Amino acid sequence: MRHDISILARLKDKFGVDVNTDTPKIPYRETIQNSAEGQGKYKKQTGGRGQYGDVWLRLEPLPRGGRDTLEFVDAIVGGVVPSKFIPAAEKGIRGAMEEGAIAGYQVVDMKVTLYDGSFHAVDSSEMAFKIAASMGFKKVFKDCGPIILEPIYDVEITVPEEYMGDVMGDISGRRGKIQGMDSEGKFQIIKAKVPLAELHTYAIQLRSMTSGRGFFRMKLSHYDPVPHEVQAKLVANYEARKEEGAL
């Protein structure tokens, strides 16, 4: 960290450049483990025409990492929700998925079935059904065992043999899992899977541990659930930002 501060100070002194630094944003995702169903209802009466939308949704998990983030099923029968309002309901669900339901991250791997509802001949509108579906999705989502997923990266670290123990210990301390090792002359190649959230200062740390002789490369492997304590913190931070009006 001192190395970073020194570089920033030199940029300021030599070029008159002020640099703001921030922790990189991690592309977490939200999903569910269980199925549940429930109602989303939006009813608003003003001086003139009101607003009325009513949907019943069933949420189910899909296999992780599928091609589509949402499988939407229209199971309405008997016109209890007019067909002209179905696309608006789906749009409301997709919008809610983009916003996130528990921590503000995109929701993935979902099957949502619209299977019941009701409408008002005068007050129902596309907007009312969009809002009702969004409200219903967020409410039912919380009953489905929601979890937050984090990106896990394949990391390949090349270091002189004498630093191998320190580097492997550091990887373990970053919640990484060693996958194997190879040799390349006097160098060792350590292969591991590491959460992206633990890698934002890794280049600096690796240089420090190996006297500048180690290097690494990385690529996305998959998404895994975050530990319980990490999820609790992400959810709490999201709720705090909402209370402060920052969202």
Secondary structure, DSSP 8 states (H G I E B T S, - for coil): -HHHHHHHHHHHHHH-------------EEEESS-EEEEEEEEE--SSS-EEEEEEEEEEE--TT-S-SEEEEE---TTSS-GGGHHHHHHHHHHHHHH-SSSS--B-SEEEEEEEEE--TTTB-HHHHHHHHHHHHHHHHTTS-EEEEEEEEEEEEEEEGGGHHHHHHHHHHTT-EEEEEEEETTEEEEEEEEEGGG-TTHHHHHHHHTTT--EEEEEEEEEEE--HHHHHHHHHHHHHHHHTT--
